[in-house]
Amino acid sequence: MKKRGKQYNNISNEKRVQLINLCTDQSLTIKEAATLIGINYKTAWTIINSYHKSSKVQKLVKSGSQIQKLTTDILLQVDEIISTEPQSTLRQIKCKLQHSNNICMSLTTLHNSLQKLMITVKKPHRELQKVNVQIYIEKRKLYSTTVYDLRKIFKMDLKLQFSLMNRRLHCI
C-alpha cells in the first residue's frame, strides 16, 4: 500500500496574525515563530511569503457548493430578470444581478440556476447574417473546388507511386 502524505492543516486567521506579528514585530525567525505557535515550518513560510507578496493575512474564502450559492432569493431575482427581459444573455443577466443586487456569480452557476427554474438557454450562431451572402457562397465554392482538385492530384500522385513501386518489384 502507498503511504499517504500529511494531511493539510487549516490554520486559523488568529494564528496567521500571531505568526506575522512574531516575525515582523518581534523579529523572530519563521522557524522559531512556527515552533512557538505549533504549526509546520513550511506552512508558516507560505503564510509569511504570501503576506510579503500581497500583504494578505487571512486565508481566502472558498466558494461553497451550488446549493449554498443558489438560494431561493437569488432564484427569484433571476426569474424576475428573465420575465422582464427574456432576450437577455447569460452575461447580461450576470451584470444585472451584480449591479442591482450586488450578487456575484459565475456564468456556470447562473446557467445552473436557469436549469433549476426550467428555463432553456439558446445559443445564437455567430454572424448568422453572413452565412448566405453571395460573397461567402462564392468563397465556399472556391474552397470546395480547390480541395476537390487537391484530392484528385493527391490520388493521381498515389496511383503513380504505386505503379512505379509495382514496376520496380516486377523488375527484381
PyMOL CGO cylinders between C-alpha atoms (Angstrom):
from pymol import cmd
from pymol.cgo import CYLINDER

trace = [
    CYLINDER, 0.00, 0.00, 0.00, 1.10, 3.52, -0.67, 0.3, 1, 1, 1, 1, 1, 1,
    CYLINDER, 1.10, 3.52, -0.67, 1.78, 5.84, 2.21, 0.3, 1, 1, 1, 1, 1, 1,
    CYLINDER, 1.78, 5.84, 2.21, -0.35, 8.91, 2.30, 0.3, 1, 1, 1, 1, 1, 1,
    CYLINDER, -0.35, 8.91, 2.30, 1.27, 12.26, 2.79, 0.3, 1, 1, 1, 1, 1, 1,
    CYLINDER, 1.27, 12.26, 2.79, 0.50, 14.51, 5.70, 0.3, 1, 1, 1, 1, 1, 1,
    CYLINDER, 0.50, 14.51, 5.70, -2.97, 15.95, 5.87, 0.3, 1, 1, 1, 1, 1, 1,
    CYLINDER, -2.97, 15.95, 5.87, -3.29, 19.66, 5.18, 0.3, 1, 1, 1, 1, 1, 1,
    CYLINDER, -3.29, 19.66, 5.18, -3.69, 21.67, 8.37, 0.3, 1, 1, 1, 1, 1, 1,
    CYLINDER, -3.69, 21.67, 8.37, -6.13, 24.55, 8.32, 0.3, 1, 1, 1, 1, 1, 1,
    CYLINDER, -6.13, 24.55, 8.32, -4.52, 27.44, 10.13, 0.3, 1, 1, 1, 1, 1, 1,
    CYLINDER, -4.52, 27.44, 10.13, -6.92, 29.86, 11.75, 0.3, 1, 1, 1, 1, 1, 1,
    CYLINDER, -6.92, 29.86, 11.75, -6.74, 33.56, 10.97, 0.3, 1, 1, 1, 1, 1, 1,
    CYLINDER, -6.74, 33.56, 10.97, -5.76, 34.28, 14.60, 0.3, 1, 1, 1, 1, 1, 1,
    CYLINDER, -5.76, 34.28, 14.60, -2.70, 32.03, 14.29, 0.3, 1, 1, 1, 1, 1, 1,
    CYLINDER, -2.70, 32.03, 14.29, -1.82, 33.70, 11.00, 0.3, 1, 1, 1, 1, 1, 1,
    CYLINDER, -1.82, 33.70, 11.00, -1.92, 37.16, 12.57, 0.3, 1, 1, 1, 1, 1, 1,
    CYLINDER, -1.92, 37.16, 12.57, 0.06, 35.89, 15.54, 0.3, 1, 1, 1, 1, 1, 1,
    CYLINDER, 0.06, 35.89, 15.54, 2.70, 34.38, 13.22, 0.3, 1, 1, 1, 1, 1, 1,
    CYLINDER, 2.70, 34.38, 13.22, 3.07, 37.59, 11.22, 0.3, 1, 1, 1, 1, 1, 1,
    CYLINDER, 3.07, 37.59, 11.22, 3.33, 39.67, 14.40, 0.3, 1, 1, 1, 1, 1, 1,
    CYLINDER, 3.33, 39.67, 14.40, 6.02, 37.38, 15.80, 0.3, 1, 1, 1, 1, 1, 1,
    CYLINDER, 6.02, 37.38, 15.80, 8.04, 37.51, 12.58, 0.3, 1, 1, 1, 1, 1, 1,
    CYLINDER, 8.04, 37.51, 12.58, 7.69, 41.23, 11.85, 0.3, 1, 1, 1, 1, 1, 1,
    CYLINDER, 7.69, 41.23, 11.85, 7.27, 42.97, 15.23, 0.3, 1, 1, 1, 1, 1, 1,
    CYLINDER, 7.27, 42.97, 15.23, 9.30, 40.70, 17.50, 0.3, 1, 1, 1, 1, 1, 1,
    CYLINDER, 9.30, 40.70, 17.50, 11.92, 39.82, 14.85, 0.3, 1, 1, 1, 1, 1, 1,
    CYLINDER, 11.92, 39.82, 14.85, 11.72, 36.07, 15.34, 0.3, 1, 1, 1, 1, 1, 1,
    CYLINDER, 11.72, 36.07, 15.34, 12.70, 33.75, 12.53, 0.3, 1, 1, 1, 1, 1, 1,
    CYLINDER, 12.70, 33.75, 12.53, 9.98, 31.82, 10.74, 0.3, 1, 1, 1, 1, 1, 1,
    CYLINDER, 9.98, 31.82, 10.74, 11.18, 28.58, 12.27, 0.3, 1, 1, 1, 1, 1, 1,
    CYLINDER, 11.18, 28.58, 12.27, 11.12, 29.97, 15.83, 0.3, 1, 1, 1, 1, 1, 1,
    CYLINDER, 11.12, 29.97, 15.83, 7.69, 31.53, 15.37, 0.3, 1, 1, 1, 1, 1, 1,
    CYLINDER, 7.69, 31.53, 15.37, 6.30, 28.32, 13.82, 0.3, 1, 1, 1, 1, 1, 1,
    CYLINDER, 6.30, 28.32, 13.82, 7.50, 26.15, 16.70, 0.3, 1, 1, 1, 1, 1, 1,
    CYLINDER, 7.50, 26.15, 16.70, 6.20, 28.70, 19.23, 0.3, 1, 1, 1, 1, 1, 1,
    CYLINDER, 6.20, 28.70, 19.23, 2.72, 28.69, 17.66, 0.3, 1, 1, 1, 1, 1, 1,
    CYLINDER, 2.72, 28.69, 17.66, 2.79, 24.98, 16.90, 0.3, 1, 1, 1, 1, 1, 1,
    CYLINDER, 2.79, 24.98, 16.90, 2.47, 24.91, 13.12, 0.3, 1, 1, 1, 1, 1, 1,
    CYLINDER, 2.47, 24.91, 13.12, 4.57, 23.36, 10.38, 0.3, 1, 1, 1, 1, 1, 1,
    CYLINDER, 4.57, 23.36, 10.38, 7.60, 25.39, 9.21, 0.3, 1, 1, 1, 1, 1, 1,
    CYLINDER, 7.60, 25.39, 9.21, 6.68, 25.12, 5.52, 0.3, 1, 1, 1, 1, 1, 1,
    CYLINDER, 6.68, 25.12, 5.52, 3.11, 26.27, 6.24, 0.3, 1, 1, 1, 1, 1, 1,
    CYLINDER, 3.11, 26.27, 6.24, 4.46, 29.22, 8.22, 0.3, 1, 1, 1, 1, 1, 1,
    CYLINDER, 4.46, 29.22, 8.22, 6.88, 30.05, 5.41, 0.3, 1, 1, 1, 1, 1, 1,
    CYLINDER, 6.88, 30.05, 5.41, 3.99, 30.03, 2.90, 0.3, 1, 1, 1, 1, 1, 1,
    CYLINDER, 3.99, 30.03, 2.90, 1.90, 32.34, 5.11, 0.3, 1, 1, 1, 1, 1, 1,
    CYLINDER, 1.90, 32.34, 5.11, 4.78, 34.79, 5.55, 0.3, 1, 1, 1, 1, 1, 1,
    CYLINDER, 4.78, 34.79, 5.55, 5.64, 34.66, 1.85, 0.3, 1, 1, 1, 1, 1, 1,
    CYLINDER, 5.64, 34.66, 1.85, 2.06, 35.43, 0.80, 0.3, 1, 1, 1, 1, 1, 1,
    CYLINDER, 2.06, 35.43, 0.80, 1.99, 38.25, 3.37, 0.3, 1, 1, 1, 1, 1, 1,
    CYLINDER, 1.99, 38.25, 3.37, 5.13, 39.80, 1.86, 0.3, 1, 1, 1, 1, 1, 1,
    CYLINDER, 5.13, 39.80, 1.86, 3.82, 39.45, -1.70, 0.3, 1, 1, 1, 1, 1, 1,
    CYLINDER, 3.82, 39.45, -1.70, 0.30, 40.79, -1.22, 0.3, 1, 1, 1, 1, 1, 1,
    CYLINDER, 0.30, 40.79, -1.22, 0.05, 41.81, 2.45, 0.3, 1, 1, 1, 1, 1, 1,
    CYLINDER, 0.05, 41.81, 2.45, -2.67, 39.17, 2.76, 0.3, 1, 1, 1, 1, 1, 1,
    CYLINDER, -2.67, 39.17, 2.76, -3.14, 37.87, 6.28, 0.3, 1, 1, 1, 1, 1, 1,
    CYLINDER, -3.14, 37.87, 6.28, -6.42, 35.99, 6.24, 0.3, 1, 1, 1, 1, 1, 1,
    CYLINDER, -6.42, 35.99, 6.24, -6.91, 32.84, 4.24, 0.3, 1, 1, 1, 1, 1, 1,
    CYLINDER, -6.91, 32.84, 4.24, -9.06, 33.01, 1.12, 0.3, 1, 1, 1, 1, 1, 1,
    CYLINDER, -9.06, 33.01, 1.12, -12.71, 32.22, 1.49, 0.3, 1, 1, 1, 1, 1, 1,
    CYLINDER, -12.71, 32.22, 1.49, -13.57, 29.22, -0.64, 0.3, 1, 1, 1, 1, 1, 1,
    CYLINDER, -13.57, 29.22, -0.64, -16.81, 29.29, -2.55, 0.3, 1, 1, 1, 1, 1, 1,
    CYLINDER, -16.81, 29.29, -2.55, -19.38, 26.87, -1.30, 0.3, 1, 1, 1, 1, 1, 1,
    CYLINDER, -19.38, 26.87, -1.30, -21.42, 24.36, -3.19, 0.3, 1, 1, 1, 1, 1, 1,
    CYLINDER, -21.42, 24.36, -3.19, -24.12, 25.38, -5.63, 0.3, 1, 1, 1, 1, 1, 1,
    CYLINDER, -24.12, 25.38, -5.63, -26.76, 24.61, -3.05, 0.3, 1, 1, 1, 1, 1, 1,
    CYLINDER, -26.76, 24.61, -3.05, -25.37, 27.35, -0.81, 0.3, 1, 1, 1, 1, 1, 1,
    CYLINDER, -25.37, 27.35, -0.81, -24.92, 29.81, -3.69, 0.3, 1, 1, 1, 1, 1, 1,
    CYLINDER, -24.92, 29.81, -3.69, -28.34, 29.31, -5.26, 0.3, 1, 1, 1, 1, 1, 1,
    CYLINDER, -28.34, 29.31, -5.26, -30.72, 30.42, -2.58, 0.3, 1, 1, 1, 1, 1, 1,
    CYLINDER, -30.72, 30.42, -2.58, -34.43, 30.84, -3.28, 0.3, 1, 1, 1, 1, 1, 1,
    CYLINDER, -34.43, 30.84, -3.28, -33.99, 34.61, -3.08, 0.3, 1, 1, 1, 1, 1, 1,
    CYLINDER, -33.99, 34.61, -3.08, -31.38, 34.54, -5.87, 0.3, 1, 1, 1, 1, 1, 1,
    CYLINDER, -31.38, 34.54, -5.87, -33.52, 32.20, -7.96, 0.3, 1, 1, 1, 1, 1, 1,
    CYLINDER, -33.52, 32.20, -7.96, -36.46, 34.59, -7.62, 0.3, 1, 1, 1, 1, 1, 1,
    CYLINDER, -36.46, 34.59, -7.62, -34.30, 37.52, -8.69, 0.3, 1, 1, 1, 1, 1, 1,
    CYLINDER, -34.30, 37.52, -8.69, -33.05, 35.61, -11.74, 0.3, 1, 1, 1, 1, 1, 1,
    CYLINDER, -33.05, 35.61, -11.74, -36.62, 34.65, -12.61, 0.3, 1, 1, 1, 1, 1, 1,
    CYLINDER, -36.62, 34.65, -12.61, -37.68, 38.29, -12.29, 0.3, 1, 1, 1, 1, 1, 1,
    CYLINDER, -37.68, 38.29, -12.29, -34.91, 39.45, -14.65, 0.3, 1, 1, 1, 1, 1, 1,
    CYLINDER, -34.91, 39.45, -14.65, -35.85, 36.76, -17.19, 0.3, 1, 1, 1, 1, 1, 1,
    CYLINDER, -35.85, 36.76, -17.19, -39.55, 37.60, -17.02, 0.3, 1, 1, 1, 1, 1, 1,
    CYLINDER, -39.55, 37.60, -17.02, -38.91, 41.31, -17.64, 0.3, 1, 1, 1, 1, 1, 1,
    CYLINDER, -38.91, 41.31, -17.64, -36.31, 40.78, -20.38, 0.3, 1, 1, 1, 1, 1, 1,
    CYLINDER, -36.31, 40.78, -20.38, -36.50, 37.27, -21.87, 0.3, 1, 1, 1, 1, 1, 1,
    CYLINDER, -36.50, 37.27, -21.87, -33.99, 38.01, -24.65, 0.3, 1, 1, 1, 1, 1, 1,
    CYLINDER, -33.99, 38.01, -24.65, -31.13, 38.66, -22.16, 0.3, 1, 1, 1, 1, 1, 1,
    CYLINDER, -31.13, 38.66, -22.16, -27.95, 36.67, -22.48, 0.3, 1, 1, 1, 1, 1, 1,
    CYLINDER, -27.95, 36.67, -22.48, -26.23, 34.99, -19.55, 0.3, 1, 1, 1, 1, 1, 1,
    CYLINDER, -26.23, 34.99, -19.55, -23.66, 37.77, -19.35, 0.3, 1, 1, 1, 1, 1, 1,
    CYLINDER, -23.66, 37.77, -19.35, -26.36, 40.43, -19.31, 0.3, 1, 1, 1, 1, 1, 1,
    CYLINDER, -26.36, 40.43, -19.31, -28.22, 38.63, -16.54, 0.3, 1, 1, 1, 1, 1, 1,
    CYLINDER, -28.22, 38.63, -16.54, -24.98, 38.30, -14.58, 0.3, 1, 1, 1, 1, 1, 1,
    CYLINDER, -24.98, 38.30, -14.58, -24.28, 42.05, -14.93, 0.3, 1, 1, 1, 1, 1, 1,
    CYLINDER, -24.28, 42.05, -14.93, -27.82, 42.95, -13.86, 0.3, 1, 1, 1, 1, 1, 1,
    CYLINDER, -27.82, 42.95, -13.86, -27.55, 40.77, -10.77, 0.3, 1, 1, 1, 1, 1, 1,
    CYLINDER, -27.55, 40.77, -10.77, -24.20, 42.30, -9.92, 0.3, 1, 1, 1, 1, 1, 1,
    CYLINDER, -24.20, 42.30, -9.92, -25.24, 45.92, -10.40, 0.3, 1, 1, 1, 1, 1, 1,
    CYLINDER, -25.24, 45.92, -10.40, -28.73, 45.91, -8.97, 0.3, 1, 1, 1, 1, 1, 1,
    CYLINDER, -28.73, 45.91, -8.97, -28.49, 43.31, -6.20, 0.3, 1, 1, 1, 1, 1, 1,
    CYLINDER, -28.49, 43.31, -6.20, -24.72, 43.10, -5.60, 0.3, 1, 1, 1, 1, 1, 1,
    CYLINDER, -24.72, 43.10, -5.60, -24.74, 39.35, -6.30, 0.3, 1, 1, 1, 1, 1, 1,
    CYLINDER, -24.74, 39.35, -6.30, -21.63, 37.97, -7.94, 0.3, 1, 1, 1, 1, 1, 1,
    CYLINDER, -21.63, 37.97, -7.94, -21.85, 34.52, -9.51, 0.3, 1, 1, 1, 1, 1, 1,
    CYLINDER, -21.85, 34.52, -9.51, -20.20, 32.67, -12.33, 0.3, 1, 1, 1, 1, 1, 1,
    CYLINDER, -20.20, 32.67, -12.33, -21.85, 32.03, -15.67, 0.3, 1, 1, 1, 1, 1, 1,
    CYLINDER, -21.85, 32.03, -15.67, -21.94, 28.31, -14.88, 0.3, 1, 1, 1, 1, 1, 1,
    CYLINDER, -21.94, 28.31, -14.88, -23.81, 28.90, -11.63, 0.3, 1, 1, 1, 1, 1, 1,
    CYLINDER, -23.81, 28.90, -11.63, -26.19, 31.21, -13.45, 0.3, 1, 1, 1, 1, 1, 1,
    CYLINDER, -26.19, 31.21, -13.45, -26.75, 28.57, -16.12, 0.3, 1, 1, 1, 1, 1, 1,
    CYLINDER, -26.75, 28.57, -16.12, -27.46, 26.01, -13.40, 0.3, 1, 1, 1, 1, 1, 1,
    CYLINDER, -27.46, 26.01, -13.40, -29.94, 28.37, -11.78, 0.3, 1, 1, 1, 1, 1, 1,
    CYLINDER, -29.94, 28.37, -11.78, -31.77, 28.66, -15.11, 0.3, 1, 1, 1, 1, 1, 1,
    CYLINDER, -31.77, 28.66, -15.11, -31.88, 24.87, -15.32, 0.3, 1, 1, 1, 1, 1, 1,
    CYLINDER, -31.88, 24.87, -15.32, -33.41, 24.72, -11.84, 0.3, 1, 1, 1, 1, 1, 1,
    CYLINDER, -33.41, 24.72, -11.84, -36.03, 27.22, -12.99, 0.3, 1, 1, 1, 1, 1, 1,
    CYLINDER, -36.03, 27.22, -12.99, -36.56, 25.01, -16.09, 0.3, 1, 1, 1, 1, 1, 1,
    CYLINDER, -36.56, 25.01, -16.09, -35.62, 27.82, -18.44, 0.3, 1, 1, 1, 1, 1, 1,
    CYLINDER, -35.62, 27.82, -18.44, -33.75, 26.83, -21.58, 0.3, 1, 1, 1, 1, 1, 1,
    CYLINDER, -33.75, 26.83, -21.58, -30.88, 28.85, -22.99, 0.3, 1, 1, 1, 1, 1, 1,
    CYLINDER, -30.88, 28.85, -22.99, -30.48, 29.15, -26.73, 0.3, 1, 1, 1, 1, 1, 1,
    CYLINDER, -30.48, 29.15, -26.73, -27.06, 29.83, -28.15, 0.3, 1, 1, 1, 1, 1, 1,
    CYLINDER, -27.06, 29.83, -28.15, -27.11, 32.00, -31.28, 0.3, 1, 1, 1, 1, 1, 1,
    CYLINDER, -27.11, 32.00, -31.28, -24.88, 31.28, -34.24, 0.3, 1, 1, 1, 1, 1, 1,
    CYLINDER, -24.88, 31.28, -34.24, -22.17, 33.80, -34.78, 0.3, 1, 1, 1, 1, 1, 1,
    CYLINDER, -22.17, 33.80, -34.78, -22.54, 36.03, -37.81, 0.3, 1, 1, 1, 1, 1, 1,
    CYLINDER, -22.54, 36.03, -37.81, -25.68, 34.31, -38.99, 0.3, 1, 1, 1, 1, 1, 1,
    CYLINDER, -25.68, 34.31, -38.99, -26.43, 37.10, -41.44, 0.3, 1, 1, 1, 1, 1, 1,
    CYLINDER, -26.43, 37.10, -41.44, -23.22, 36.38, -43.34, 0.3, 1, 1, 1, 1, 1, 1,
    CYLINDER, -23.22, 36.38, -43.34, -23.92, 32.70, -43.97, 0.3, 1, 1, 1, 1, 1, 1,
    CYLINDER, -23.92, 32.70, -43.97, -25.99, 33.12, -47.14, 0.3, 1, 1, 1, 1, 1, 1,
    CYLINDER, -25.99, 33.12, -47.14, -24.42, 36.27, -48.53, 0.3, 1, 1, 1, 1, 1, 1,
    CYLINDER, -24.42, 36.27, -48.53, -23.31, 35.78, -52.14, 0.3, 1, 1, 1, 1, 1, 1,
    CYLINDER, -23.31, 35.78, -52.14, -19.66, 36.59, -51.38, 0.3, 1, 1, 1, 1, 1, 1,
    CYLINDER, -19.66, 36.59, -51.38, -19.44, 33.83, -48.76, 0.3, 1, 1, 1, 1, 1, 1,
    CYLINDER, -19.44, 33.83, -48.76, -21.22, 31.36, -51.03, 0.3, 1, 1, 1, 1, 1, 1,
    CYLINDER, -21.22, 31.36, -51.03, -18.59, 32.04, -53.71, 0.3, 1, 1, 1, 1, 1, 1,
    CYLINDER, -18.59, 32.04, -53.71, -15.79, 31.65, -51.18, 0.3, 1, 1, 1, 1, 1, 1,
    CYLINDER, -15.79, 31.65, -51.18, -17.18, 28.27, -50.07, 0.3, 1, 1, 1, 1, 1, 1,
    CYLINDER, -17.18, 28.27, -50.07, -17.46, 27.12, -53.70, 0.3, 1, 1, 1, 1, 1, 1,
    CYLINDER, -17.46, 27.12, -53.70, -13.88, 28.18, -54.42, 0.3, 1, 1, 1, 1, 1, 1,
    CYLINDER, -13.88, 28.18, -54.42, -12.67, 26.38, -51.30, 0.3, 1, 1, 1, 1, 1, 1,
    CYLINDER, -12.67, 26.38, -51.30, -14.54, 23.18, -52.13, 0.3, 1, 1, 1, 1, 1, 1,
    CYLINDER, -14.54, 23.18, -52.13, -13.27, 23.12, -55.72, 0.3, 1, 1, 1, 1, 1, 1,
    CYLINDER, -13.27, 23.12, -55.72, -9.67, 23.67, -54.64, 0.3, 1, 1, 1, 1, 1, 1,
    CYLINDER, -9.67, 23.67, -54.64, -9.95, 20.90, -52.05, 0.3, 1, 1, 1, 1, 1, 1,
    CYLINDER, -9.95, 20.90, -52.05, -11.50, 18.61, -54.68, 0.3, 1, 1, 1, 1, 1, 1,
    CYLINDER, -11.50, 18.61, -54.68, -8.72, 19.40, -57.14, 0.3, 1, 1, 1, 1, 1, 1,
    CYLINDER, -8.72, 19.40, -57.14, -6.06, 18.79, -54.50, 0.3, 1, 1, 1, 1, 1, 1,
    CYLINDER, -6.06, 18.79, -54.50, -7.62, 15.43, -53.68, 0.3, 1, 1, 1, 1, 1, 1,
    CYLINDER, -7.62, 15.43, -53.68, -7.55, 14.47, -57.37, 0.3, 1, 1, 1, 1, 1, 1,
    CYLINDER, -7.55, 14.47, -57.37, -3.89, 15.41, -57.63, 0.3, 1, 1, 1, 1, 1, 1,
    CYLINDER, -3.89, 15.41, -57.63, -3.07, 13.56, -54.44, 0.3, 1, 1, 1, 1, 1, 1,
    CYLINDER, -3.07, 13.56, -54.44, -4.89, 10.42, -55.65, 0.3, 1, 1, 1, 1, 1, 1,
    CYLINDER, -4.89, 10.42, -55.65, -3.13, 10.60, -59.01, 0.3, 1, 1, 1, 1, 1, 1,
    CYLINDER, -3.13, 10.60, -59.01, 0.16, 11.03, -57.22, 0.3, 1, 1, 1, 1, 1, 1,
    CYLINDER, 0.16, 11.03, -57.22, -0.53, 7.96, -55.10, 0.3, 1, 1, 1, 1, 1, 1,
    CYLINDER, -0.53, 7.96, -55.10, -1.55, 5.91, -58.14, 0.3, 1, 1, 1, 1, 1, 1,
    CYLINDER, -1.55, 5.91, -58.14, 1.64, 6.91, -59.90, 0.3, 1, 1, 1, 1, 1, 1,
    CYLINDER, 1.64, 6.91, -59.90, 3.75, 5.98, -56.88, 0.3, 1, 1, 1, 1, 1, 1,
    CYLINDER, 3.75, 5.98, -56.88, 2.04, 2.58, -56.59, 0.3, 1, 1, 1, 1, 1, 1,
    CYLINDER, 2.04, 2.58, -56.59, 2.51, 1.85, -60.26, 0.3, 1, 1, 1, 1, 1, 1,
    CYLINDER, 2.51, 1.85, -60.26, 6.21, 2.77, -60.04, 0.3, 1, 1, 1, 1, 1, 1,
    CYLINDER, 6.21, 2.77, -60.04, 6.61, 0.56, -56.98, 0.3, 1, 1, 1, 1, 1, 1,
    CYLINDER, 6.61, 0.56, -56.98, 4.95, -2.36, -58.77, 0.3, 1, 1, 1, 1, 1, 1,
    CYLINDER, 4.95, -2.36, -58.77, 7.24, -1.95, -61.75, 0.3, 1, 1, 1, 1, 1, 1,
    CYLINDER, 7.24, -1.95, -61.75, 10.28, -1.97, -59.51, 0.3, 1, 1, 1, 1, 1, 1,
    CYLINDER, 10.28, -1.97, -59.51, 9.07, -5.09, -57.74, 0.3, 1, 1, 1, 1, 1, 1,
    CYLINDER, 9.07, -5.09, -57.74, 8.47, -6.89, -61.03, 0.3, 1, 1, 1, 1, 1, 1,
    CYLINDER, 8.47, -6.89, -61.03, 11.93, -5.96, -62.27, 0.3, 1, 1, 1, 1, 1, 1,
    CYLINDER, 11.93, -5.96, -62.27, 13.63, -7.51, -59.28, 0.3, 1, 1, 1, 1, 1, 1,
]
cmd.load_cgo(trace, "trace")
